[in-house]
Amino acid sequence: MNCSLSLVAVLSLIILQAPSQGKPAQYFIGRVTFTGSPDRHTDKILRKTSASIEKGSIYSTNRLNSTIRAINKMGMFERVTR
C-alpha cells in the first residue's frame, strides 16, 4: 500500500509601511508566520528556505516569488501560491 503525506504550508506576511516624507514608500516585513507545518524540523526547513523574507527585511515581490518557488521545489507540501 502506497501512502503519501500531503502537507500544507501557509506563509503569512505582515507588511509595514515606513514613513516616506516625499520619497517612494518602502515596505518592510513585520512578521513571517508558517501554519500547517507539523513539527519543528519542518518549520526549521521552511524558515531556512525563506530567509530572504525575514522580519525587518525590505519587502520585495521578487524575493517572495523566489521563496514560493523554493518551497514548491522541496516537494514536501501541496503547491504554494500567492
C-alpha positions in Angstrom: 0.0 0.0 0.0 1.4 3.4 -1.0 0.8 6.2 1.4 1.9 9.8 0.7 1.8 12.6 3.2 0.5 15.8 1.8 1.4 18.8 4.0 0.1 22.3 3.6 2.3 25.3 4.3 0.7 28.7 4.6 3.1 31.6 4.5 1.6 34.7 6.1 3.4 38.1 6.0 2.6 41.3 7.8 3.8 44.2 5.8 4.6 47.5 7.4 4.9 50.8 5.6 7.8 53.2 6.6 7.1 56.9 6.7 8.1 58.2 3.3 8.4 62.0 3.7 8.3 62.8 0.0 10.2 59.7 -1.1 8.7 56.5 -2.6 7.1 54.4 0.1 9.2 51.5 1.4 7.5 48.4 2.9 9.1 46.1 5.5 8.3 42.6 6.7 6.7 42.9 10.1 6.2 39.2 10.8 6.6 35.8 9.0 4.3 33.0 10.1 4.0 29.5 8.8 0.9 27.4 9.6 0.4 23.8 8.7 3.9 22.6 9.4 3.5 19.6 11.6 6.8 19.6 13.5 9.8 21.7 14.5 12.1 20.1 11.9 9.7 21.1 9.0 9.3 24.6 10.5 13.1 25.0 10.6 13.4 23.9 7.0 10.7 26.4 5.9 12.4 29.2 7.8 15.8 28.4 6.2 14.2 28.3 2.8 12.5 31.7 3.4 15.5 33.5 5.0 15.4 36.3 2.4 12.0 37.4 3.7 12.7 37.5 7.4 11.3 40.0 9.8 12.6 43.5 9.3 13.8 43.0 5.7 12.5 45.2 2.9 9.5 43.7 1.1 10.3 42.5 -2.4 7.9 40.8 -4.7 10.9 39.0 -6.4 12.1 37.6 -3.0 8.6 36.5 -2.2 8.2 34.7 -5.6 11.7 33.2 -5.1 10.7 31.9 -1.7 7.5 30.4 -3.0 9.4 28.6 -5.8 11.9 27.2 -3.3 9.2 25.9 -1.0 7.4 24.3 -4.0 10.7 22.7 -5.2 11.0 21.0 -1.8 8.1 18.7 -2.8 7.0 18.4 0.8 3.9 20.4 0.6 0.9 21.0 -1.6 1.6 23.7 -4.1 2.1 27.1 -2.5 0.6 30.0 -4.5 0.2 33.8 -3.9 
